[in-house]
């Protein structure tokens, strides 16, 4: 089981103030990593950092210069960045014909642009070292079109994240940097719970999931630990779908 350990590794997790990101921070900490928690919300981010004995960074991941600075700070203060988890994201359930340009760009800026900024900033440090792992949060929505709710922008952004992950993995593998993604299904985060307040959506989501339940953030955190650890040393460009079987039908 030592291959699942991350002792003496340094990890940075974006969007780690709540939900999946917070669970990922806990999972990496439990695996032995020193965790840096990045979030736009200072209150929840600081609380998460305190829970894992880590360090908080206030960060707007849609600001590429800020992302570069955050990675530079981690490297300067911790000595290295071994694991980068690009997790921050958002969803808008607006019918496509009613989606404004600003709404479209807001989703793409956070779900796709920010992931690229995080990958790029981490790789600039990892590639010269010849080692490092990047894990991006995709979604089963990058493989299927959800129903009954409209969310074309979200689905498109997550499909792009999955293919960006493959592209960067192929580009950086010769230099020893692995890039993978995890694609959760419906997980019991605040975002999902809000959607489940709509009984039509809740019933449709659960009926379409063979396991008949939503996942727990901790179940996604465990997948991220696997992808970040030596246990997955021959995986790069992979997307691990953790959806309770939703995409199996």
C-alpha positions, 0 to 999 in steps of 0.5 A, a space after each residue: 500500500 506504500 504506492 498509494 502514499 504521498 509522504 513528503 509530496 507537496 500538493 496544490 488544490 484549487 477550489 478546495 474550500 468546499 465540496 469535492 475540492 475540500 474532500 480532495 485536500 483531506 484525502 491528499 493530507 491523509 495520504 501524507 502530502 503537504 496540502 496548499 488550499 486555493 480558493 476565491 472564498 477566504 472564509 471557507 478556504 482558510 477553514 479547509 486549510 486549517 482542517 488539513 494543517 495546510 496553507 491557504 492561498 486566496 486565488 482567482 483561478 481565472 486570472 492567469 498571472 495570479 495562478 502563476 504567482 500562486 504556483 511560484 509561492 508554493 515552490 518558493 516556500 515549500 521547495 517544490 510542487 509535486 501534485 497540482 489538482 485543478 478542481 475549481 468549477 461552476 455550472 449554469 443551468 440556462 437554456 442555450 437560446 437564453 445563454 448570454 455571451 457573458 454567461 458562456 464566457 464565465 463558465 468557460 473561463 472557470 471550467 476550462 481556461 483556469 484549468 489550462 492556466 493551472 496546468 501551464 503554471 505547474 508544468 513550467 516548474 515540473 518539466 525542468 524537474 522531470 517529474 510531477 503529477 497534474 489531476 484535472 476535474 472533468 465530469 461525466 458531462 464531458 462524455 454525455 449530455 445530462 437530462 433533464 436540465 439544460 447545461 450545454 456550456 458546462 458539458 462543452 467545458 468539461 469535454 474540453 477539459 478531458 481532451 485538454 488533459 489527453 493533449 497535455 499528457 501526450 505532450 509532457 509524458 517524455 519529460 516525466 510529467 503525468 496528466 490525468 482527469 477524474 470525471 465525477 457523476 452526481 456527487 453530494 456537493 452544495 451544487 448538486 444538492 441545489 439541483 436535487 431541490 428540483 424533484 423532477 431533476 432528483 428523480 431523473 438523476 437517481 433513476 439514471 444512476 445504476 447505483 441509485 444514489 449520488 456519490 460522496 465527495 470523499 469517494 472522488 478524493 480517493 480517486 484523486 489520491 490514486 491518480 496522484 500517487 505512484 500507484 497510477 505510475 503507468 497512467 497518463 492521459 486517462 479519465 477516470 469516470 466515477 459516476 455510480 454507473 450513470 454512463 454505463 447505460 
